[in-house]
Amino acid sequence: MAALLARHAPFACNRPSRLTSMRAMASRPTLYDLPVSNNGARNRYIIRKKGLTEEIDIVSPQTIGGLKSPQYLALNPQGKMPLLITADGTPLPESEVISQYLLDKYSGRGASLVASTPEGRAKAALATRIHDVYIVPIQGAMYRTMDSAETRAKQIEQIAFQLDVLEGIVQGPYVAGSEVTAADAALFPTFVFFEFILPTYFGWADVFAGRPKLGAWWAAMKADPVAAQIMEEVRGGLRGWAANNRWRDQGIEAHVADKSFKWAY
């Protein structure tokens, strides 16, 4: 226990002064994120749909040393993005926390992104929950190194299962019906990952095969100019990964070459 406390003592000592400094410096909100970030993309979508691009800065975590820098860790000990610093300097990590803050803080601006009925709000919340709890933790199976082909294959199978779950939730044309909500913002960037990665590197013929409601939802979202911007940002990052041979270097191509496991669904 003493060793554990000693490891965390520098953070405990430094954090208040760093946060005080950030609050003193803050004049406008800042979102720390990268274009390829599917989780941060939901926040970028909301910012644009609400017409907040001139009020909220979006910058790379590298501007303060990167995700694992002392300055960033003082703001988000998890060392992950996105991270929103509010106008008063309060750090808000976690993409869904940021989304709900933006919807609340700027409720009178731009698109509502909140369903107009309790049932619609519940459906939007459910879809977001399925995404955040059951998909996000395993999405790395598509693009990160893993200890075995078996582990990767099981998680790819789970992704297929969760797509079927979402097929049963989506009402159409958007997640909660006729209104675009924050649930659409949450799901869409991750589906950009699915649509780019699964056919190219795992042999899926069509992510939306047998999932007509998701297919119609995908088409509706792509017709949204803001969603189209988000799609191009995320795809640009994924194309960069491909150019740098990420799927080879992370051992993914070697895993998928093992045909004793199922990869395409």
C-alpha positions, 0 to 999 in steps of 0.5 A, a space after each residue: 500500500 505504501 508503494 501504491 501511495 508513493 506512486 500516486 503521490 506526485 499526481 496528488 501533489 501536482 494536480 491542484 496547482 495544474 487545475 488551478 492554472 488551467 482555470 486561470 487560463 481558460 477563456 473558452 472551452 477546448 476539446 482535446 481530440 484527434 480526427 480518427 477518434 470515433 468516441 471524440 467524433 460524437 462530440 465534434 458532431 454535436 459541436 457542429 450541429 449546434 453551431 459552436 465551432 467558433 466558440 469551442 476550440 478543438 485541438 490535439 492532445 499533443 498541444 499539451 504534450 500528449 495523452 501520457 504527459 503530466 499536464 494531460 494526466 493532471 486533467 484526465 488521469 485515465 490518459 484518454 481522449 476526448 477531454 473537454 475543458 469548460 470555459 471555467 477550466 473544469 476538465 470533463 473526460 469521457 465522450 458521453 459525459 461531454 455529450 450530455 454536458 454540451 446538450 445541457 449547456 447549449 440546449 437552446 442552440 442549433 439542433 436539439 439532438 434530444 428526442 421529443 418523447 420519453 420513449 424516444 429518449 429511452 431508445 436513444 439512451 439504450 442504443 448509446 449504452 449498448 455501444 459504450 458498454 458492449 462495443 467500445 471495449 472490444 472495438 480494438 479487436 479491429 485494429 490493435 495488437 492482441 495476445 492471440 487470434 482466438 481472442 481477436 476472433 471471439 471479439 469480432 464475433 461479439 461485434 457481429 452480435 452487437 450489430 444484431 442487437 442494434 438492428 433490433 433497437 434502431 427505429 428508423 430513419 434515425 436511432 430514435 425515429 424521425 429526429 436525429 439525436 446524440 445516439 446517432 452521433 455516438 454510433 455513426 463514427 464507430 460505424 465508419 470504423 466498421 465499414 472501413 475495416 471489417 470488409 477490407 481486413 476481415 473479409 466481411 461482404 457487407 456490414 449491413 447485410 441482413 441488417 436492413 434498419 441499420 443499412 437505412 440508418 447508415 444511408 440517412 446519416 451519410 446524407 447529413 452534411 455534418 455526419 459526412 464531414 465526420 466520416 471523412 475525418 475518421 476515414 482520413 485517420 484510418 487511411 493513414 493507419 493503412 498507409 503505415 501498415 498498421 494491420 500488418 504491424 499489429 499482427 492482424 493480417 497474420 491472425 486473419 490468415 488463420 482460417 481455423 477461426 471465423 472472421 467474416 459475418 
